[in-house]
Amino acid sequence: MNAVGKALTLQLGAGLLAVVGFGVMGQGLPALYGWGLGVANALMLRQGFRLADRRAADDPRAGMTVLYMSAAIRFILLAVFFGLGLAWLDLDPMPMVLTFVVMQLASVFNLSGKRRLTD
């Protein structure tokens, strides 16, 4: 399993554990929504790295531009969808945000022994 696949597996597993934990406490729907946002974020990050790698083969600066644009797009989309979950769907913020945060923290365990994020 490559590094990206390992990171995604860790994130999915940690997120599912959080969903089950919050589900036991009766807050499964907001946790599931946060899990969905975490999955979407991870998949968009993966796609951004793929596009950046392809562009960097021809022009390294273009590859960096793709990474920056990908980060900006992900940030804006996450803000919009967190806002929709809170305001429109009236979901409880704690399980939604904590599930997302747990998924992001799970990717830290994949960084051991690396000097760069893209290693």
DOBAMAR-125213 format. One record per residue (C-alpha): residue number from 1; x, y, z. Coordinates in steps of 0.02 Angstrom, whole numbers. Each point is the difference from the previous one (the first is absolute). Layout:
N
<pt nr="NUM" X="X" Y="Y" Z="Z"/>
...
***
This chain:
119
<pt nr="1" X="0" Y="0" Z="0"/>
<pt nr="2" X="71" Y="168" Z="-49"/>
<pt nr="3" X="14" Y="147" Z="120"/>
<pt nr="4" X="-157" Y="87" Z="-64"/>
<pt nr="5" X="-101" Y="-159" Z="15"/>
<pt nr="6" X="66" Y="-29" Z="177"/>
<pt nr="7" X="-43" Y="177" Z="52"/>
<pt nr="8" X="-175" Y="-14" Z="-74"/>
<pt nr="9" X="-28" Y="-167" Z="87"/>
<pt nr="10" X="55" Y="73" Z="167"/>
<pt nr="11" X="-114" Y="150" Z="-23"/>
<pt nr="12" X="-150" Y="-105" Z="-50"/>
<pt nr="13" X="26" Y="-119" Z="146"/>
<pt nr="14" X="21" Y="137" Z="129"/>
<pt nr="15" X="-151" Y="91" Z="-69"/>
<pt nr="16" X="-107" Y="-156" Z="7"/>
<pt nr="17" X="52" Y="-30" Z="180"/>
<pt nr="18" X="-54" Y="178" Z="42"/>
<pt nr="19" X="-166" Y="-26" Z="-92"/>
<pt nr="20" X="-33" Y="-160" Z="97"/>
<pt nr="21" X="48" Y="84" Z="164"/>
<pt nr="22" X="-115" Y="148" Z="-31"/>
<pt nr="23" X="-134" Y="-118" Z="-67"/>
<pt nr="24" X="-2" Y="-91" Z="167"/>
<pt nr="25" X="-31" Y="169" Z="83"/>
<pt nr="26" X="-144" Y="36" Z="-119"/>
<pt nr="27" X="93" Y="126" Z="-108"/>
<pt nr="28" X="39" Y="-109" Z="-150"/>
<pt nr="29" X="-71" Y="111" Z="-137"/>
<pt nr="30" X="109" Y="153" Z="35"/>
<pt nr="31" X="152" Y="-114" Z="19"/>
<pt nr="32" X="-41" Y="-85" Z="-165"/>
<pt nr="33" X="-12" Y="170" Z="-84"/>
<pt nr="34" X="172" Y="47" Z="71"/>
<pt nr="35" X="67" Y="-168" Z="-61"/>
<pt nr="36" X="-67" Y="37" Z="-174"/>
<pt nr="37" X="87" Y="169" Z="1"/>
<pt nr="38" X="162" Y="-85" Z="55"/>
<pt nr="39" X="-13" Y="-127" Z="-141"/>
<pt nr="40" X="-35" Y="135" Z="-128"/>
<pt nr="41" X="148" Y="102" Z="65"/>
<pt nr="42" X="117" Y="-150" Z="-9"/>
<pt nr="43" X="-54" Y="-44" Z="-176"/>
<pt nr="44" X="18" Y="181" Z="-59"/>
<pt nr="45" X="173" Y="7" Z="78"/>
<pt nr="46" X="48" Y="-161" Z="-88"/>
<pt nr="47" X="-62" Y="67" Z="-167"/>
<pt nr="48" X="91" Y="166" Z="29"/>
<pt nr="49" X="164" Y="-93" Z="27"/>
<pt nr="50" X="-27" Y="-101" Z="-158"/>
<pt nr="51" X="-33" Y="155" Z="-104"/>
<pt nr="52" X="148" Y="91" Z="77"/>
<pt nr="53" X="116" Y="-147" Z="-37"/>
<pt nr="54" X="-54" Y="0" Z="-182"/>
<pt nr="55" X="22" Y="188" Z="-18"/>
<pt nr="56" X="167" Y="1" Z="94"/>
<pt nr="57" X="75" Y="-120" Z="-127"/>
<pt nr="58" X="-6" Y="142" Z="-127"/>
<pt nr="59" X="11" Y="152" Z="113"/>
<pt nr="60" X="35" Y="-11" Z="188"/>
<pt nr="61" X="-79" Y="171" Z="32"/>
<pt nr="62" X="-160" Y="-56" Z="-84"/>
<pt nr="63" X="-2" Y="-151" Z="116"/>
<pt nr="64" X="13" Y="113" Z="152"/>
<pt nr="65" X="-138" Y="111" Z="-68"/>
<pt nr="66" X="-113" Y="-152" Z="-16"/>
<pt nr="67" X="35" Y="-46" Z="182"/>
<pt nr="68" X="-39" Y="175" Z="61"/>
<pt nr="69" X="-160" Y="10" Z="-103"/>
<pt nr="70" X="-51" Y="-172" Z="61"/>
<pt nr="71" X="24" Y="54" Z="181"/>
<pt nr="72" X="-101" Y="159" Z="-27"/>
<pt nr="73" X="-142" Y="-94" Z="-84"/>
<pt nr="74" X="-5" Y="-132" Z="136"/>
<pt nr="75" X="-1" Y="133" Z="136"/>
<pt nr="76" X="-144" Y="95" Z="-80"/>
<pt nr="77" X="-102" Y="-158" Z="-34"/>
<pt nr="78" X="25" Y="-62" Z="178"/>
<pt nr="79" X="-54" Y="168" Z="71"/>
<pt nr="80" X="-156" Y="-2" Z="-108"/>
<pt nr="81" X="-47" Y="-179" Z="42"/>
<pt nr="82" X="35" Y="20" Z="186"/>
<pt nr="83" X="-110" Y="155" Z="-6"/>
<pt nr="84" X="-137" Y="-95" Z="-90"/>
<pt nr="85" X="8" Y="-139" Z="127"/>
<pt nr="86" X="-14" Y="121" Z="145"/>
<pt nr="87" X="-126" Y="124" Z="-69"/>
<pt nr="88" X="-107" Y="-90" Z="-128"/>
<pt nr="89" X="2" Y="-178" Z="67"/>
<pt nr="90" X="9" Y="59" Z="182"/>
<pt nr="91" X="126" Y="-135" Z="47"/>
<pt nr="92" X="86" Y="-2" Z="169"/>
<pt nr="93" X="172" Y="79" Z="-28"/>
<pt nr="94" X="100" Y="-103" Z="126"/>
<pt nr="95" X="-14" Y="-174" Z="-79"/>
<pt nr="96" X="11" Y="71" Z="-177"/>
<pt nr="97" X="158" Y="100" Z="30"/>
<pt nr="98" X="84" Y="-127" Z="115"/>
<pt nr="99" X="-24" Y="-141" Z="-124"/>
<pt nr="100" X="79" Y="106" Z="-136"/>
<pt nr="101" X="144" Y="50" Z="115"/>
<pt nr="102" X="31" Y="-182" Z="52"/>
<pt nr="103" X="14" Y="-45" Z="-184"/>
<pt nr="104" X="126" Y="138" Z="-31"/>
<pt nr="105" X="102" Y="-48" Z="152"/>
<pt nr="106" X="5" Y="-181" Z="-59"/>
<pt nr="107" X="103" Y="55" Z="-149"/>
<pt nr="108" X="136" Y="59" Z="121"/>
<pt nr="109" X="36" Y="-183" Z="43"/>
<pt nr="110" X="46" Y="-26" Z="-182"/>
<pt nr="111" X="135" Y="135" Z="8"/>
<pt nr="112" X="124" Y="-95" Z="110"/>
<pt nr="113" X="171" Y="-10" Z="-82"/>
<pt nr="114" X="-42" Y="127" Z="-135"/>
<pt nr="115" X="91" Y="161" Z="-31"/>
<pt nr="116" X="-127" Y="71" Z="-122"/>
<pt nr="117" X="-188" Y="-20" Z="-19"/>
<pt nr="118" X="21" Y="-67" Z="-176"/>
<pt nr="119" X="126" Y="-137" Z="45"/>
***
